[in-house]
Amino acid sequence: MTLPDTKPYIEKRVAATFIDYTLTFALTFSYIYIVGQPDENGSHVVTGLPALVPILFWFLYFVICETYVDGTLGHQLLKIKVVSVDGKNVSLSQIFMRRLADILEIAWCFGLIAYAIAKSTQNNQRLGDIWAKTIVIDKKDTFPNEKFDFETR
C-alpha cells in the first residue's frame, strides 16, 4: 500500500501553520504583556512559575489537540490531520516529537526550513514528520490500518 498523495496539501499545511502560530504568538505576547512586570528597559518579563504558562499552552494546543482532538484550529479549519505512517492513530509521543522539531524548522525561521524539506520529500514530510513517522493528510482521505510502503511510490 502506498501513502495518500499529499502534494496538494502543502498549501493547506502552510495556511494551518500560519493560523496556529499567529494564535500562539498572539496569546503568548499578550500573556507576557498582561502578566509580566516591566524591567529597566521597559520590556515586560514573566518569571517563576507563571513563565511556564506559555509552554503549557503550547503543549495543550499543539500536542494534546493533535493527539486527542484531531488537530489544532488551523488543521480543523483546513480539514487536514496528522496520522501515523503505520496506519494507527498517532500517539502522544509521536506528536510531541513532531512538535519538538518546530523549534528547529518553524519557530525561528517562519517555517522556511519545514517548507523546503516538505517540498523536497516524496511524501511531503517535514523533519518533524520524518522523525515521528507521521504524515499530514486531508480528512477526506481514507486511511486503512496497514503499514505504508514508502518504496512503492
C-alpha positions as CSV (number, residue, x, y, z in Angstrom):
1,M,0.0,0.0,0.0
2,T,1.2,3.5,-0.8
3,L,0.7,6.7,1.2
4,P,-2.0,9.0,0.1
5,D,-0.9,11.7,-2.4
6,T,-0.1,14.7,-0.2
7,K,1.3,17.1,-2.8
8,P,-1.9,19.3,-2.9
9,Y,-1.9,19.7,0.8
10,I,1.3,21.7,1.2
11,E,-0.6,25.0,0.8
12,K,-3.2,23.8,3.4
13,R,-0.3,23.0,5.8
14,V,1.3,26.4,5.3
15,A,-2.0,28.1,6.0
16,A,-2.7,25.9,9.0
17,T,0.8,26.7,10.4
18,F,0.2,30.4,9.9
19,I,-3.1,30.3,11.7
20,D,-1.7,28.2,14.6
21,Y,1.5,30.2,15.2
22,T,-0.3,33.5,14.8
23,L,-2.7,32.4,17.5
24,T,0.1,31.0,19.7
25,F,2.4,34.0,19.4
26,A,-0.5,36.5,19.9
27,L,-1.6,34.7,23.1
28,T,1.9,34.4,24.3
29,F,2.8,38.0,23.8
30,S,-0.5,39.1,25.3
31,Y,0.1,37.0,28.3
32,I,3.6,38.4,28.8
33,Y,2.4,41.9,28.4
34,I,-0.5,41.5,30.8
35,V,1.2,39.3,33.5
36,G,4.8,40.4,33.1
37,Q,6.4,43.2,35.0
38,P,8.3,45.9,33.2
39,D,12.1,45.7,33.6
40,E,14.6,48.6,33.4
41,N,14.3,48.7,29.6
42,G,10.5,48.8,29.7
43,S,10.2,45.2,28.4
44,H,7.7,43.0,30.2
45,V,9.2,39.9,31.8
46,V,7.5,36.9,33.4
47,T,9.5,35.0,35.9
48,G,9.0,32.0,38.2
49,L,6.1,29.5,37.7
50,P,4.0,32.0,35.6
51,A,6.7,31.8,33.0
52,L,5.6,28.2,32.4
53,V,2.1,29.1,31.2
54,P,3.1,29.7,27.6
55,I,4.8,26.4,27.5
56,L,1.8,24.7,29.0
57,F,-0.4,26.4,26.4
58,W,1.9,25.2,23.6
59,F,1.7,21.7,24.9
60,L,-2.1,21.7,25.3
61,Y,-2.7,23.5,22.0
62,F,-0.4,21.5,19.7
63,V,0.4,18.2,21.4
64,I,-2.9,17.5,23.1
65,C,-5.1,18.8,20.3
66,E,-3.3,16.9,17.6
67,T,-3.3,13.7,19.7
68,Y,-6.8,13.7,21.1
69,V,-8.9,16.3,19.3
70,D,-8.0,15.5,15.6
71,G,-5.9,18.7,15.2
72,T,-5.3,22.3,16.1
73,L,-7.6,25.1,15.0
74,G,-5.6,25.5,11.8
75,H,-5.9,21.8,11.0
76,Q,-9.6,21.8,11.8
77,L,-10.3,24.8,9.6
78,L,-8.4,23.4,6.6
79,K,-9.6,19.9,7.2
80,I,-6.2,18.2,7.5
81,K,-4.9,15.8,10.1
82,V,-1.8,14.1,11.3
83,V,-1.7,10.3,11.1
84,S,1.0,7.7,11.8
85,V,2.6,6.1,8.7
86,D,1.9,2.7,10.1
87,G,-1.9,3.4,9.8
88,K,-2.5,3.6,13.5
89,N,-3.7,6.6,15.5
90,V,-0.9,9.0,16.3
91,S,0.5,8.6,19.8
92,L,1.3,11.4,22.3
93,S,5.0,10.7,21.9
94,Q,4.8,10.9,18.1
95,I,3.1,14.3,18.2
96,F,5.4,15.5,20.9
97,M,8.4,14.6,18.8
98,R,6.9,16.2,15.7
99,R,6.2,19.4,17.6
100,L,9.7,19.5,19.2
101,A,11.1,19.8,15.7
102,D,9.1,23.0,15.3
103,I,11.8,24.7,17.3
104,L,14.3,23.9,14.6
105,E,12.2,24.2,11.4
106,I,9.3,26.6,12.1
107,A,9.5,28.9,15.2
108,W,12.7,30.9,14.4
109,C,12.6,31.0,10.6
110,F,8.9,31.3,9.8
111,G,8.6,27.7,8.6
112,L,11.0,28.1,5.7
113,I,13.0,25.0,6.7
114,A,9.9,23.0,7.2
115,Y,8.5,24.1,3.8
116,A,11.8,23.4,2.0
117,I,12.0,19.9,3.5
118,A,8.4,19.1,2.9
119,K,8.6,20.2,-0.8
120,S,11.7,18.1,-1.3
121,T,10.5,14.8,0.2
122,Q,8.4,12.3,-1.6
123,N,5.5,12.3,0.9
124,N,5.7,16.0,1.8
125,Q,7.0,15.2,5.3
126,R,8.9,17.9,7.2
127,L,11.7,16.9,9.6
128,G,9.2,16.5,12.5
129,D,7.1,14.2,10.4
130,I,10.1,12.1,9.4
131,W,11.4,11.8,12.9
132,A,7.9,11.0,14.4
133,K,6.9,8.7,11.5
134,T,3.8,10.8,10.7
135,I,2.2,12.3,7.7
136,V,-0.4,15.0,7.2
137,I,-3.4,14.0,5.1
138,D,-6.7,15.6,4.1
139,K,-9.5,14.4,6.3
140,K,-11.5,13.2,3.3
141,D,-8.7,10.7,2.5
142,T,-9.4,7.2,3.6
143,F,-6.6,5.7,5.7
144,P,-6.5,1.9,6.2
145,N,-4.8,0.4,9.2
146,E,-1.9,-1.0,7.3
147,K,1.7,-0.1,7.2
148,F,2.6,2.1,4.3
149,D,5.3,1.1,1.8
150,F,7.4,4.1,1.1
151,E,9.4,2.3,-1.7
152,T,6.4,1.6,-4.0
153,R,5.6,5.2,-4.7
